């Protein structure tokens, strides 16, 4: 396996995870704020894969791909902790709505507030005891290792 092939495998892995996330969304699993945050680094890794096709398997691109994969893995691990109650998440998508001290009387009485907010601290789907965020964290960590292992190979093909 060449450096270029490994980098493209890792970029394709991000594409597969991103398409999977969109697939779950089509099936009715609306993403929360943290789910959306996890998608952006995958898009970056896919873009890096495109650069690998155009420029070749440069070390800098391998590092950028690994950084993107590690970023989404970290966000996924953070999201897992929020879901399991290990630490608090963003107030805009967690908790029971008890933090009303920043709202005015008009805001509290308004019917124009956001509807359909997807909570970040609720697991929408799980397999083998792990949520989508947990699976993303693990799969993305594996992709980061592929990006990094590509750097061990000489810059050919």
C-alpha positions, 0 to 999 in steps of 0.5 A, a space after each residue: 500500500 502506498 502513502 497516497 492510497 492510505 491517505 485516500 482510504 482515510 479520506 474515503 472513510 470520512 466520506 463514508 461516515 459523513 454519508 452515514 450521518 446524512 443517511 441517519 438524518 434521512 431516516 428521521 434522526 435529526 442531528 443535534 448541535 454537537 452532531 453537526 460540529 462533528 461533520 465539519 472536520 470530516 468535510 475537511 478530511 475529504 477536501 484534504 483527500 481531494 488535495 492529495 489527488 491533485 498535489 500528491 501525498 505530501 506530508 503536510 496533507 497527511 498531517 492535515 487529514 490526521 488533524 481533521 480526523 482527530 478533531 472530529 474524534 475529540 468532538 465525538 468523545 466530548 459529545 459522548 461525555 455529554 450524553 452520559 452526563 460526565 460533563 455539561 454540554 452547550 446550554 443551547 442543546 442540553 439540560 432541562 431548560 432551567 437556565 432562564 435567567 438570561 431571558 426577558 419577560 417578553 422572551 419568556 412569553 414569546 411564541 416565536 422561540 425555536 421549535 424542534 431543538 434536538 438535545 445534545 444530551 439525549 442518545 437518539 440511536 445506539 448500537 452495542 451500547 455506543 451512541 452515534 457520537 461514540 462510534 464516530 469518535 472511535 472510527 475517526 480515531 482509526 482514520 487518524 491512525 491511518 492518516 498518520 501511518 501513511 506518513 511512514 511510507 515514502 512519497 510515491 504513487 
